[in-house]
Amino acid sequence: MKFNRLTKIVLTLGMISLFGSSMTVLADTVKVNASNLNFRKQASMSAEVICTLPRGTVLERSENLGEWSKVTIDGGSGFVASRYLQTVQSISGQQIPQKEELLTNTSYASVSCVVEMKPEYLYAGNSKINSGSAILYQSNSQDRKEKTVCVNAGHGTKGGSSVKTLCHPDGSPKVTSGTTAAGATTAVAVSSGMTFNDGTAESTVTLKMAKMLRDKLLAAGYDVLMIRETDDVQLDNIARTVLANNLADCHLALHWDSTTSDKGCFYMSVPRNDSYRSMEPVKSNWESHHRLGDSLIEGLRAGGSKIFSSGAMEMDLTQTSYSTIPSVDIELGDKASAHTTEALEKLADGLMLGIEIYFSK
């Protein structure tokens, strides 16, 4: 169980409604300007803490009492320290996201945790963009699997394409070509992704897909580490992988390919290269990466999704090079593929079946 590693527990925001149902007339809109702000039942340091609110949470303040402010969120009222609030109007030129974009509410989770990179994590020092945070959800299903799946919505890190990180932990060069050429020792920290034929950004679709898969996993009893739940998260590919290594049992990065042939689904497999397969942590984990990838393709195929070629393509990826748990980049189509809600639901069901197949082996 991964939750015992965490110290910052945050009740799912939807649970706040248990403590109040009436909305007070809005006086102003404020934003949390602290790492974690206690949301209390009363205006007192000794009052019960309902939950903690992550930095950036947008609140409706009904009363400013000086030291304390009475605020509402999701229909529930409580009190927070005024000194940790910032009015929306004072944040010049910055667009404030809605509450649901900051911590997505889901009826399938009992609690969620805000999790951040720790410098003591293996390979954390190779990350260049790691100021963001992920969300770890615990399923409220009676049939809890005691397994945590990392769902990584590909791309979605502003400025990621202008920063480079080591392709391999030991600084050795890439052994295959791709977005970064073979022989390179560094690659962009997070690429911006492609654009579908209809103009939709890949990062938008991977995020929608990730949220669908998250809810299906939670309903089935799996805990879920969500790397990204907003348009932007300041976590590069190494940071995402390191978080998954420490907090999950397997890691799925969701992507679509840049070709235009509606080629179908496949996963990036570990290249058949002796030097690469002898490098740690690849040496100790590449076979488990393949078992996970093959299981996902089996599930997608059984669910009626189109599969490209054998379902695997050899690629030297940063994610694979740093992963110490079963981990795959799964490509769910390309620029020409349908990405309607119906199409994504079908893919999510196939991925769910693949995860069930993997953990049943």
Summary of the structure (lengths in Angstrom):
residues: 361
radius of gyration: 21.2
end to end distance: 19.7
largest distance: 66.9
contacts: 1252
relative contact order: 0.13
helix: 29%
strand: 27%
